[in-house]
Amino acid sequence: QVQLVESGGGLVQPGGSLRLSCAASGSIFNSKSMGWFRQAPGKEREFVGHIRWSGDTTYYADSVKGRFQISRDNAKNTVYLQMNSLKPEDTAVYYCALKVTMSATYDYWGQGTQVTVSS
């Protein structure tokens, strides 16, 4: 059983920075990519970005491109989401998700961590 645990959320002022962590455990070998998603109350889940599990190739949604960066620490089986120049519209519950195949769907999800951007 694969487990994903997000951490690092909290309250931050507009223009500030925050780094989220996603620790993976279990049978994660041969995974394809780790994605980050977010969901605001009453809104649909939104894709933020992803990093390839083997290698450092990343991709970002236009809404966060240039502000957010995804990285991975293989020794810790942890993926990070560095969020800079935060805006109030970035407020949401952030989830990490692991894809084990080349399909469009993600197979495992974390429980989420709240990020609130407010002045």
Residue pairs with C-beta under 8 A, 6 or more apart in sequence:
1 26
1 27
2 24
2 25
2 26
2 27
2 28
2 98
2 100
2 107
2 108
3 24
3 25
3 26
3 108
4 22
4 23
4 24
4 96
4 97
4 98
4 108
4 109
4 110
5 22
5 23
5 25
5 110
5 111
6 20
6 21
6 22
6 94
6 95
6 96
6 110
6 111
6 112
6 113
7 20
7 21
7 23
7 113
8 18
8 19
8 20
8 21
8 113
9 18
9 20
9 94
9 113
9 114
9 115
10 18
10 114
10 115
10 116
11 116
11 118
12 18
12 86
12 115
12 116
12 117
13 86
13 117
13 118
13 119
14 86
14 87
14 88
14 117
14 118
14 119
15 85
15 86
16 86
16 117
17 82
17 83
17 84
17 85
17 86
18 83
18 86
18 115
19 80
19 81
19 82
19 83
20 36
20 80
20 81
20 83
20 94
20 96
20 113
20 115
21 78
21 79
21 80
21 81
22 34
22 36
22 78
22 79
22 80
22 81
22 96
22 110
23 76
23 77
23 78
24 34
24 77
24 78
24 79
24 98
25 77
28 53
28 77
28 98
30 100
31 53
31 98
31 99
31 100
32 52
32 53
32 54
32 99
32 100
32 101
32 102
33 50
33 51
33 52
33 53
33 98
33 99
34 50
34 51
34 53
34 70
34 72
34 79
34 96
34 97
34 98
34 99
35 47
35 48
35 49
35 50
35 96
35 97
35 98
35 99
35 106
36 48
36 49
36 50
36 68
36 70
36 79
36 81
36 94
36 95
36 96
36 97
37 45
37 46
37 47
37 48
37 94
37 95
37 96
37 97
38 45
38 46
38 48
38 90
38 92
38 93
38 94
38 95
38 115
39 45
39 46
39 92
39 93
39 95
39 112
40 91
40 92
40 93
43 92
45 95
46 61
46 63
46 92
47 61
48 60
48 61
48 64
48 68
48 81
48 94
49 58
49 59
49 60
49 61
49 64
49 68
49 70
49 81
50 58
50 59
50 70
50 99
51 57
51 58
51 70
51 71
51 72
51 79
52 58
53 72
53 98
56 71
56 72
58 69
58 70
60 68
60 70
64 83
64 90
67 83
67 84
67 85
67 86
68 81
68 82
68 83
68 84
69 81
69 82
69 84
70 79
70 80
70 81
70 82
71 79
71 80
71 82
72 78
72 79
72 80
73 79
73 80
79 96
81 94
81 96
83 90
83 115
86 115
86 117
87 117
88 117
88 118
88 119
89 117
90 115
90 117
91 115
91 116
91 117
91 118
92 115
93 112
93 113
93 114
93 115
94 112
94 113
94 114
94 115
95 109
95 110
95 111
95 112
96 109
96 110
97 106
97 107
97 108
97 109
97 110
98 106
98 107
98 108
98 109
99 105
99 106
99 107
100 107
100 108
101 107
